[in-house]
Amino acid sequence: MKSRRARPADLPALASLIAHYAEAGLLLPRSEGELRARLADFLVLEDTAGLAGCVALELYGPHLAEIRSLAVRPGAQGRGLGRRLLRYALNVARRRRIAQVFAVTESPEFFLRHGFMPAAREAFPEKLQRDCQGCPKRRNCRLHAVVLTLYPLPKRSDPLTVLAPTTAALAAR
Ligand SMILES: CC(C)(COP(=O)(O)OP(=O)(O)OC[C@H]1O[C@@H](n2cnc3c(N)ncnc32)[C@H](O)[C@@H]1OP(=O)(O)O)[C@@H](O)C(=O)NCCC(=O)NCCS
């Protein structure tokens, strides 16, 4: 099993894996055009059968990133690959000195097992604006936000105030 950054040749397999779970309502759908444009965000696992799993680390500025599109191929689940992908993405985030990593997911338990804390979705206004506004399911959304702090948060005087509501939301719990 090899872990590596995604390459253009992975696009068809990535699109098909994400579409599989999007149809089941477990992941947000992503078009091939969007995947091509954001390919640099993707880390993958590869085995002799091809793409075994993927995860994207999407930046929202220098201090905040989202774990997105975490998926393990049906048939390869339950063997630690999801955990391995998450650790890989968190290592990349640590190397980039990203203070906080969040996810919006139907499977919060998976992330809570790996040190994430529950958070309010409203703590991530850019995410709501980017992905939720046009979503037909936004009124009955079943997704939960979770967050992991990797480094001390920047001071409140930092121009990127996106982290302030996160801190407030966590403190309120
Ligand atoms: C969620 C997913 C990525 C987990 O990958 P996986 O390879 O099956 O998981 P692992 O074998 O690494 O399991 C790691 C741990 O998480 C637990 N776990 C796995 N899937 C879980 C889920 N959906 N909910 C809660 N816990 C889960 C496992 O029981 C295991 O626990 P343990 O460490 O106590 O043994 C995979 O099931 C998947 O692709 N799901 C469909 C897409 C999806 O829901 N993505 C997550 C949303 S971002």
The ligand as an SDF file (V2000), in Angstrom:
LIG
                    3D

 48 50  0  0  0  0  0  0  0  0999 V2000
  -15.2920    6.6130    7.0420 C   0  0  0  0  0  0  0  0  0  0  0  0
  -14.2160    5.8170    6.2850 C   0  0  0  0  0  0  0  0  0  0  0  0
  -13.2890    6.7860    5.5650 C   0  0  0  0  0  0  0  0  0  0  0  0
  -13.4160    5.0150    7.3340 C   0  0  0  0  0  0  0  0  0  0  0  0
  -12.4000    4.2840    6.6650 O   0  0  0  0  0  0  0  0  0  0  0  0
  -12.0290    2.7920    7.1200 P   0  0  0  0  0  0  0  0  0  0  0  0
  -10.7890    2.4190    6.4070 O   0  0  0  0  0  0  0  0  0  0  0  0
  -13.1970    1.9160    6.9710 O   0  0  0  0  0  0  0  0  0  0  0  0
  -11.7640    3.0230    8.6750 O   0  0  0  0  0  0  0  0  0  0  0  0
  -10.5790    2.4100    9.5450 P   0  0  0  0  0  0  0  0  0  0  0  0
  -10.4770    0.9420    9.2800 O   0  0  0  0  0  0  0  0  0  0  0  0
   -9.3610    3.2290    9.3770 O   0  0  0  0  0  0  0  0  0  0  0  0
  -11.2000    2.6290   10.9930 O   0  0  0  0  0  0  0  0  0  0  0  0
  -10.5780    3.4350   11.9640 C   0  0  0  0  0  0  0  0  0  0  0  0
  -11.4910    3.4980   13.1750 C   0  0  0  0  0  0  0  0  0  0  0  0
  -12.6680    4.2700   12.8570 O   0  0  0  0  0  0  0  0  0  0  0  0
  -13.8350    3.4800   13.0570 C   0  0  0  0  0  0  0  0  0  0  0  0
  -14.7650    3.8140   11.9800 N   0  0  0  0  0  0  0  0  0  0  0  0
  -14.6670    3.4750   10.6770 C   0  0  0  0  0  0  0  0  0  0  0  0
  -15.6950    3.9880    9.9700 N   0  0  0  0  0  0  0  0  0  0  0  0
  -16.4610    4.6590   10.8590 C   0  0  0  0  0  0  0  0  0  0  0  0
  -17.6690    5.3880   10.7520 C   0  0  0  0  0  0  0  0  0  0  0  0
  -18.3100    5.5720    9.5880 N   0  0  0  0  0  0  0  0  0  0  0  0
  -18.1700    5.9410   11.8870 N   0  0  0  0  0  0  0  0  0  0  0  0
  -17.5500    5.7860   13.0640 C   0  0  0  0  0  0  0  0  0  0  0  0
  -16.4030    5.1060   13.2360 N   0  0  0  0  0  0  0  0  0  0  0  0
  -15.8670    4.5500   12.1400 C   0  0  0  0  0  0  0  0  0  0  0  0
  -13.3690    2.0420   13.0130 C   0  0  0  0  0  0  0  0  0  0  0  0
  -14.2220    1.2240   13.7480 O   0  0  0  0  0  0  0  0  0  0  0  0
  -11.9770    2.1420   13.6240 C   0  0  0  0  0  0  0  0  0  0  0  0
  -12.0760    2.1890   15.0270 O   0  0  0  0  0  0  0  0  0  0  0  0
  -10.8960    1.5990   15.9570 P   0  0  0  0  0  0  0  0  0  0  0  0
   -9.7010    2.5020   15.7300 O   0  0  0  0  0  0  0  0  0  0  0  0
  -11.4430    1.7220   17.3340 O   0  0  0  0  0  0  0  0  0  0  0  0
  -10.6460    0.2100   15.4940 O   0  0  0  0  0  0  0  0  0  0  0  0
  -14.8290    4.7960    5.2780 C   0  0  0  0  0  0  0  0  0  0  0  0
  -15.6960    3.9480    5.9640 O   0  0  0  0  0  0  0  0  0  0  0  0
  -15.5680    5.4310    4.1170 C   0  0  0  0  0  0  0  0  0  0  0  0
  -15.0100    5.6100    3.0390 O   0  0  0  0  0  0  0  0  0  0  0  0
  -16.8530    5.7880    4.3120 N   0  0  0  0  0  0  0  0  0  0  0  0
  -17.6780    6.3560    3.2660 C   0  0  0  0  0  0  0  0  0  0  0  0
  -17.3370    7.8340    3.0600 C   0  0  0  0  0  0  0  0  0  0  0  0
  -17.4410    8.6030    4.3640 C   0  0  0  0  0  0  0  0  0  0  0  0
  -18.4040    8.4670    5.1120 O   0  0  0  0  0  0  0  0  0  0  0  0
  -16.4280    9.4780    4.6090 N   0  0  0  0  0  0  0  0  0  0  0  0
  -16.3130   10.2300    5.8450 C   0  0  0  0  0  0  0  0  0  0  0  0
  -16.9210   11.5550    5.7040 C   0  0  0  0  0  0  0  0  0  0  0  0
  -15.7040   12.8600    5.4380 S   0  0  0  0  0  0  0  0  0  0  0  0
  1  2  1  0
  2  3  1  0
  2  4  1  0
  2 36  1  0
  4  5  1  0
  5  6  1  0
  6  7  2  0
  6  8  1  0
  6  9  1  0
  9 10  1  0
 10 11  2  0
 10 12  1  0
 10 13  1  0
 13 14  1  0
 14 15  1  0
 15 16  1  0
 15 30  1  0
 16 17  1  0
 17 18  1  0
 17 28  1  0
 18 19  1  0
 18 27  1  0
 19 20  2  0
 20 21  1  0
 21 22  1  0
 21 27  2  0
 22 23  1  0
 22 24  2  0
 24 25  1  0
 25 26  2  0
 26 27  1  0
 28 29  1  0
 28 30  1  0
 30 31  1  0
 31 32  1  0
 32 33  2  0
 32 34  1  0
 32 35  1  0
 36 37  1  0
 36 38  1  0
 38 39  2  0
 38 40  1  0
 40 41  1  0
 41 42  1  0
 42 43  1  0
 43 44  2  0
 43 45  1  0
 45 46  1  0
 46 47  1  0
 47 48  1  0
M  END
$$$$
